[in-house]
Amino acid sequence: MRKLILIFVLSVFAFSCGTSKKTSSKRSKSKTKTERVVKDTRTQPTVSKETEPVIVVEETPVKIPNSTNEYIALFSDIAQEEMRLYKIPASITLAQGILESASGKGRLAVEANNHFGIKCHGWTGAKIYHDDDASQECFRKYNDAKYSYRDHSLFLTGRSRYQKLFQLDIDDYKSWAKELRAAGYATDRKYPDKLISLIERYQLYTYDDAVLGDKKTNRTTVKAENTHLINKGDTLYSLSKRYNTTVEELKKINNLRTNDLTIGNVLIVKSN
């Protein structure tokens, strides 16, 4: 009997332990969670690195004048403004521009907007190389021809060797032309004569008078009497007869190499 009771108690104990283990196991399993990993397959936006802005310097298109008169029409206002600001006769500036740039047709003018043949001399801007007194000399290059005119003014006013110019009368273009050569601006002995010839041939002094407010001075009237506006049908021979001179004399005082005349140009028919 005792054996039966002992066996019964042991059986109940064993059953209770087994039940407890199963319950514990279930509880343990119920606490276990499976994490679901969801991969985001959406395309991520591409972040581009910032690039430095590109600075583009636009050059003003070069306009090549068809004639000296057109050159004067294009640049006379600029020359007069330089005269107001820097006290350099507009007539001198225009004559130098015409002579140095071949009326805007020279290589330096076309490719570098350099109308006065100013060389680098410590220039840190754009450059162009051109044969002059020596092979492939360095010349200044500008984005616009107006900057060439301004640099011309600064060139003359900023160098001590040109200070005598500014002691001359501003309407005395002949003295200005001579002093430019004396100060070393040009080595050509005929440089002053060439400037004076251009000034008188195209009456560039009238642009000085306009700035100074002379309103047609006597000097202008006298000069006009010594000139002739070329019309259709005019020839050097017919004009020489008309003004009682010779073809060679007309060519000499007008610095002409041929007998060709351009309608609208002013011809000097009598030297001073």
PEMO-V739199 format. One record per run of one state. SS is the DSSP state (alpha for helix, beta for strand, coil for the rest). FROM is the first residue (numbers start at 1). LEN is the number of residues. If there is no record, write none. Layout:
ss->SS from->FROM len->LEN
ss->SS from->FROM len->LEN
//
This chain:
ss->coil from->1 len->1
ss->alpha from->2 len->30
ss->coil from->32 len->36
ss->alpha from->68 len->19
ss->coil from->87 len->3
ss->alpha from->90 len->12
ss->coil from->102 len->5
ss->alpha from->107 len->6
ss->coil from->113 len->6
ss->beta from->119 len->1
ss->coil from->120 len->7
ss->beta from->127 len->4
ss->coil from->131 len->6
ss->beta from->137 len->4
ss->coil from->141 len->4
ss->alpha from->145 len->13
ss->coil from->158 len->2
ss->alpha from->160 len->8
ss->coil from->168 len->5
ss->alpha from->173 len->10
ss->coil from->183 len->8
ss->alpha from->191 len->11
ss->coil from->202 len->3
ss->alpha from->205 len->8
ss->coil from->213 len->5
ss->alpha from->218 len->8
ss->coil from->226 len->1
ss->beta from->227 len->3
ss->coil from->230 len->6
ss->alpha from->236 len->7
ss->coil from->243 len->4
ss->alpha from->247 len->7
ss->coil from->254 len->12
ss->beta from->266 len->3
ss->coil from->269 len->4
//
